[in-house]
Amino acid sequence: MTPRRIKSQIRAMSFERSRTTLAGIADKSLPLAGGAPTKPLRGRKGTESHMNAEQISPITTYFRVCDGVRVRFADTKSDSDTTLLLLAPWPESVWAFRRIWRQVAGLGRVVAIDLPGFGHSDQSRPELIAPDAAGAFLERLIDEWGLGAPHIVGPDVGTAAALFLAAKAPERVTS
């Protein structure tokens, strides 16, 4: 199936159907590999085809604890000197990067996280929602996870956290 055909089928789905499909995959923590279960999709002309989860999103998510907080993340696990740390925007989650994941993966190791209190990460420490505290948390995460000095992409709520981190510890980030 061509990428154009896949895009066409995805556009043909109703918003609720696509939201349900993605939420079902995320909530059930289904593996996103080639052998992943398929879900039927109906096109405009009533035709039905099957797409596996990899075709919907190339992102596989995991959970890991950092500073006592369970963090949802995705990682290409690439062996590279370049690391990109993507901070999921609110009200999205790491799934927000699904359309660019393959492209940015070619740049080096890519790690995307749901910041504490957002997405599917722990919400048990509300003090970490404050931008300065989120920046300090990012510094600990970078150290604990051995990310070196990553390039940080922090749209929305991640912007302030990334800026606080860069202001406090500029040596911890590349850009």
Helices and strands as residue ranges (DSSP letters): H 3-12, H 15-28, E 38-42, E 48-52, H 53-56, E 61-66, E 69-75, E 83-87, G 94-97, H 101-105, E 109-113, G 126-129, H 131-144, E 151-153, H 157-168, G 170-172
